Amino acid sequence: MGTDKDTHTYYFNIKKNDDLFFLRKCTYDDLNKVKEVNEKELPEDYPFFFYKSILDNYPDSFLVACDNNNPNEIIGYVMWRVEKIPSKNSLRLINKGHLVSIAVSEGFKRLGIASALLTNSMPPIREQNVYEFVLEVRVSNYNAVGLYKTFKFKTDGIKKRYYRDGENAYYMILKVKKD
Ligand SMILES: CC(C)(COP(=O)(O)OP(=O)(O)OC[C@H]1O[C@@H](n2cnc3c(N)ncnc32)[C@H](O)[C@@H]1OP(=O)(O)O)[C@@H](O)C(=O)NCCC(=O)NCCS
């Protein structure tokens, strides 16, 4: 599976500050810039092939945000993947949508960009028969926890020493349907 160089923005749902930024699907040419945003904004970094494999497999939910004043610059991104987990209620395996990473560049925060990225990336994941959306977030990352709460994610537990530096993660879940 690949992705076309789709710069159309018309189907993206942006509620506020849509004059400041626009969203589009990520392309292979964007990956180095996405990696740069990630490296500036988060302690976790990933090798290039990891980004590429997410784009290969989940092109509809790998979105980037661009500055309207400088449309070639990537100022935010979101990427998801779909994983199989054992159902708690049966022997079946069920799909969950796992938030791999989201970040917005300094200077563009608190404008609704992450909210727009989530709003527009979750529906294509949901279409893949997912029962829940899940994510891990550092317990000290109040901004991100605040963001996820606005999307009705609930803390389902703590993953001890989840991060390389030993920090714990909240495991947060948004149920989509009963398994
Ligand atoms: C977390 C992050 C992605 C939020 O991006 P953003 O574009 O600033 O978020 P939004 O503007 O869409 O904010 C949506 C809501 O999240 C919450 N929120 C976001 N930043 C916040 C902050 N600094 N303080 C308190 N609440 C915050 C608020 O509820 C906010 O709604 P409001 O502005 O109407 O009050 C951004 O701060 C970031 O890139 N952080 C570094 C990377 C990171 O931590 N990623 C998540 C890893 S799990």
The ligand as an ORCA input file, in Angstrom:
! r2SCAN-3c Opt
* xyz 0 1
  C       0.536     17.481     23.459
  C       0.551     18.299     22.165
  C       0.583     17.316     20.985
  C      -0.721     19.153     22.093
  O      -0.729     19.820     20.847
  P      -1.553     21.187     20.619
  O      -1.692     21.388     19.168
  O      -0.936     22.268     21.413
  O      -2.955     20.787     21.282
  P      -4.363     21.514     21.039
  O      -4.125     22.975     20.772
  O      -5.140     20.761     20.038
  O      -5.010     21.360     22.493
  C      -6.174     20.600     22.720
  C      -6.440     20.506     24.189
  O      -5.399     19.781     24.849
  C      -5.160     20.341     26.169
  N      -3.833     20.973     26.195
  C      -2.947     21.042     25.184
  N      -1.838     21.725     25.573
  C      -2.051     22.093     26.844
  C      -1.281     22.820     27.809
  N      -0.085     23.339     27.496
  N      -1.797     22.994     29.041
  C      -3.003     22.502     29.373
  N      -3.803     21.816     28.494
  C      -3.320     21.609     27.261
  C      -6.227     21.417     26.347
  O      -7.373     20.793     26.892
  C      -6.478     21.847     24.914
  O      -7.740     22.441     24.690
  P      -7.897     24.036     24.885
  O      -6.751     24.702     24.186
  O      -9.239     24.317     24.231
  O      -7.873     24.260     26.359
  C       1.775     19.263     22.107
  O       1.869     19.969     23.330
  C       3.102     18.569     21.836
  O       3.495     18.414     20.687
  N       3.802     18.133     22.902
  C       5.099     17.472     22.712
  C       4.909     16.102     22.097
  C       4.018     15.223     22.959
  O       4.033     15.304     24.182
  N       3.250     14.339     22.291
  C       2.390     13.401     22.962
  C       3.151     12.179     23.313
  S       2.110     10.960     24.119
*
